């Protein structure tokens, strides 16, 4: 398949996956939550994601041969720490220790799976395209008028959402440029599928932990 058409198809697959959350947003989006204690738990989980994302991106830099992608990974790792600092400050202001948190098993597994990807196109497909694509969709959903998010939650996510929107279609552009063979495209398809499966289980585990009060 033409690499641009392929990249567009992968982005459309992620967008279609996101639609299931429009009417039933998960706890990860903050939207169904009614108590600050629930919201701070989700924010701790999302803070952990920001730091772990920076670690994953940083671990990839040395073994990414494409210099344009390598440079963007470095910038993105720095940006993840900026986002982490925003959430950390909000949690401290709420009297919550930001790092008093153990990752949910599905959460740890998801990021370990991201980090295990060895090729540039698989990495970009699994994390920036599918992983961050879904996360930013939920941020946008939570910031829409009519949601019940208090301002202390909205404020940092406005800044985070603005940064994420600034990346635009960069993951698609990388796939269009480098996923040009049937073998590469097959690896991308597998990486996207893996990412979405793990993301869905992670959201479900957050729901069980925050809303149902279960361990995971």
C-alpha positions as CSV (number, residue, x, y, z in Angstrom):
1,X,0.0,0.0,0.0
2,X,1.1,3.6,-0.7
3,X,2.8,4.7,2.6
4,X,0.8,7.9,2.9
5,X,-2.5,6.0,2.4
6,X,-1.3,3.4,4.9
7,X,-0.5,6.1,7.5
8,X,-3.9,7.7,7.1
9,X,-5.5,4.3,7.5
10,X,-3.7,3.7,10.7
11,X,-4.7,7.1,12.1
12,X,-8.3,6.4,11.1
13,X,-8.2,3.1,13.0
14,X,-7.0,4.9,16.1
15,X,-9.7,7.6,15.6
16,X,-12.4,4.9,15.3
17,X,-11.2,3.2,18.5
18,X,-11.6,6.5,20.3
19,X,-15.3,6.8,19.3
20,X,-16.3,4.1,21.8
21,X,-15.4,6.5,24.7
22,X,-17.6,9.5,23.5
23,X,-20.7,8.2,25.2
24,X,-19.0,6.2,28.0
25,X,-15.8,8.0,28.9
26,X,-13.5,6.1,31.3
27,X,-12.4,7.3,34.7
28,X,-9.0,8.1,33.0
29,X,-10.8,11.0,31.4
30,X,-12.0,12.4,34.8
31,X,-15.5,12.9,33.3
32,X,-17.5,10.3,35.2
33,X,-15.8,11.1,38.5
34,X,-17.6,13.0,41.3
35,X,-15.1,13.3,44.1
36,X,-11.8,15.0,44.4
37,X,-10.3,11.9,46.0
38,X,-11.1,10.0,42.8
39,X,-9.7,12.8,40.6
40,X,-6.4,12.9,42.5
41,X,-6.0,9.2,42.1
42,X,-6.4,9.5,38.4
43,X,-4.0,12.4,38.3
44,X,-1.4,10.3,40.1
45,X,-1.8,7.6,37.5
46,X,-1.5,10.1,34.7
47,X,1.6,11.7,36.3
48,X,3.2,8.3,36.4
49,X,2.4,8.0,32.6
50,X,4.1,11.3,31.9
51,X,7.4,10.3,33.6
52,X,7.3,6.8,32.1
53,X,6.7,8.2,28.7
54,X,9.8,10.4,29.0
55,X,11.8,7.3,30.0
56,X,10.5,5.3,27.1
57,X,11.3,8.1,24.6
58,X,14.7,8.6,26.1
59,X,15.5,4.9,25.9
60,X,14.8,4.9,22.2
61,X,16.9,7.9,21.1
62,X,20.3,6.1,20.9
63,X,18.9,3.2,18.7
64,X,16.8,5.4,16.4
65,X,18.8,5.8,13.2
66,X,16.6,8.5,11.6
67,X,17.9,11.8,12.8
68,X,14.7,13.7,12.3
69,X,12.8,11.2,14.5
70,X,15.6,11.0,17.0
71,X,15.4,14.8,17.5
72,X,11.7,14.8,17.9
73,X,11.9,12.0,20.5
74,X,14.3,14.1,22.5
75,X,12.0,17.1,22.4
76,X,9.0,15.0,23.3
77,X,10.8,13.5,26.3
78,X,11.5,17.0,27.6
79,X,7.9,17.9,27.0
80,X,6.7,14.9,29.0
81,X,8.7,16.1,32.0
82,X,7.1,19.6,31.6
83,X,3.7,18.0,31.7
84,X,4.7,15.9,34.8
85,X,5.7,19.1,36.6
86,X,2.3,20.6,35.9
87,X,0.5,17.7,37.4
88,X,2.9,17.3,40.3
89,X,2.3,20.9,41.4
90,X,-1.5,20.5,41.2
91,X,-1.3,17.4,43.4
92,X,0.9,19.1,45.9
93,X,-1.5,22.0,46.0
94,X,-4.3,19.5,46.8
95,X,-2.3,18.0,49.7
96,X,-1.5,14.8,47.8
97,X,2.0,13.3,47.6
98,X,2.4,13.0,43.8
99,X,4.6,10.0,43.7
100,X,2.9,7.9,46.4
101,X,1.7,5.7,43.7
102,X,2.3,2.2,42.4
103,X,1.4,1.6,38.7
104,X,-1.5,-0.6,37.9
105,X,-0.3,-3.9,36.4
106,X,-2.0,-3.1,33.0
107,X,-0.4,0.3,33.1
108,X,3.1,-1.1,33.7
109,X,2.6,-3.8,31.0
110,X,1.5,-1.2,28.5
111,X,4.6,1.0,28.8
112,X,6.9,-2.1,29.0
113,X,5.4,-3.2,25.7
114,X,6.0,0.3,24.2
115,X,9.6,0.2,25.3
116,X,10.2,-3.2,23.9
117,X,9.5,-2.1,20.3
118,X,12.8,-2.1,18.3
119,X,12.0,-0.5,15.0
120,X,11.3,3.2,14.3
121,X,7.9,2.6,12.6
122,X,6.7,0.2,15.3
123,X,7.7,2.6,18.0
124,X,5.9,5.6,16.4
125,X,2.8,3.4,15.7
126,X,2.5,2.0,19.2
127,X,3.2,5.1,21.3
128,X,2.9,8.5,19.6
129,X,0.2,7.5,17.1
130,X,-2.0,5.0,19.0
131,X,-1.0,5.6,22.7
132,X,-0.8,9.4,22.8
133,X,-3.5,9.7,20.1
134,X,-6.0,8.0,22.4
135,X,-4.9,9.9,25.5
136,X,-5.1,13.3,23.8
137,X,-8.6,12.4,22.4
138,X,-9.7,11.9,26.0
139,X,-8.1,15.2,27.1
140,X,-10.0,17.0,24.4
141,X,-13.2,15.3,25.4
142,X,-12.7,16.2,29.1
143,X,-12.2,19.9,28.2
144,X,-15.4,20.2,26.2
145,X,-18.1,22.5,27.6
146,X,-20.5,20.7,29.9
147,X,-18.1,18.3,31.6
148,X,-18.0,18.5,35.4
149,X,-14.2,18.9,35.7
150,X,-13.2,21.5,38.3
151,X,-10.8,24.2,37.2
152,X,-7.9,22.7,39.1
153,X,-8.1,19.7,36.8
154,X,-8.8,21.6,33.6
155,X,-6.0,24.1,34.0
156,X,-3.0,21.8,33.5
157,X,-4.7,19.8,30.8
158,X,-5.3,22.9,28.7
159,X,-1.6,23.4,28.5
160,X,-1.0,19.7,27.9
161,X,-3.6,19.5,25.2
162,X,-2.1,22.6,23.4
163,X,1.3,20.9,23.3
164,X,-0.2,17.7,22.0
165,X,-2.1,19.5,19.3
166,X,1.1,21.2,18.3
167,X,2.5,17.8,17.2
168,X,-0.4,17.5,14.7
169,X,0.0,14.6,12.4
170,X,3.7,14.0,13.1
171,X,3.4,10.3,13.8
172,X,1.5,9.9,10.5
173,X,4.2,11.8,8.7
174,X,6.8,9.5,10.1
175,X,4.9,6.4,9.0
176,X,4.2,7.9,5.6
177,X,8.0,8.5,5.2
178,X,9.4,5.3,6.6
179,X,6.7,2.5,6.6
180,X,7.1,1.9,2.9
181,X,7.4,-1.9,2.6
182,X,4.8,-4.7,3.2
183,X,7.0,-6.0,6.1
184,X,7.2,-2.6,7.8
185,X,3.5,-2.0,7.4
186,X,2.7,-5.4,8.9
187,X,4.8,-4.5,11.9
188,X,3.0,-1.2,12.2
189,X,-0.4,-2.9,12.1
190,X,0.6,-5.3,14.9
191,X,2.0,-2.4,17.0
192,X,-1.2,-0.4,16.7
193,X,-3.3,-3.4,17.5
194,X,-1.2,-4.2,20.5
195,X,-1.3,-0.6,21.8
196,X,-5.1,-0.3,21.5
197,X,-5.7,-3.7,23.2
198,X,-3.4,-2.7,26.1
199,X,-4.9,0.8,26.3
200,X,-8.4,-0.6,26.7
201,X,-7.4,-2.9,29.5
202,X,-5.5,-0.1,31.2
203,X,-8.6,2.1,31.1
204,X,-10.7,-0.8,32.5
205,X,-8.3,-1.3,35.4
206,X,-8.4,2.4,36.2
207,X,-12.2,2.2,36.3
208,X,-12.1,-0.8,38.7
209,X,-9.6,0.9,40.9
210,X,-11.1,4.4,41.1
211,X,-14.8,3.9,40.6
212,X,-15.4,0.4,41.9
213,X,-12.8,0.6,44.7
214,X,-11.1,-2.7,43.7
215,X,-7.4,-3.3,43.7
216,X,-7.2,-3.1,39.9
